[in-house]
Amino acid sequence: DILKIGPEDNSEVIGNAQGLGLLLAGNTTTGVMYSDFGFTAGKFNGSSISIFSRNTIIEPGREVAVVGGRGKFRMAKGFALLTTYFLNATAVIIEFNVTVIHY
C-alpha cells in the first residue's frame, strides 16, 4: 500500500506500507496487526518503522505499539494513534500519528 503525507489523491507519496492483520477467534472487532512503513523519500529514505500490536478495529481512534525500525529508526519504540479516515468494502484510509524514540 502506498504511504502518503495526507489522505488526498494528490498528496505526496513518501513510501509504502506492508503488513498483515488477523482477527481473533470468535471476535470480529479486535485483531492483531503487523505493519512495516518503509520510507522512499525525504530525510528518512531507506528507513522503516515497525508496528506490532492489538488493534480494536471498530474504535474510531485507537493506539498501537511501535516495536522497532531500521535505518534512522534503528531501535525505535513508541506508539501510533490510528484514526479511520475512510472505509468501504474495497478500500480503507487510516491516519497514523506516530510518536517514536530512536537512536
Protein Blocks (a to p, Z undefined) as FASTA:
>chain_A
ZZdfblbfklccfbdcdddddddehiakbccdddddddfehjkgoiacdddddddfkbmb
dcdddfbdehjlgoiacddddddfbdcfkbccdddddddddZZ
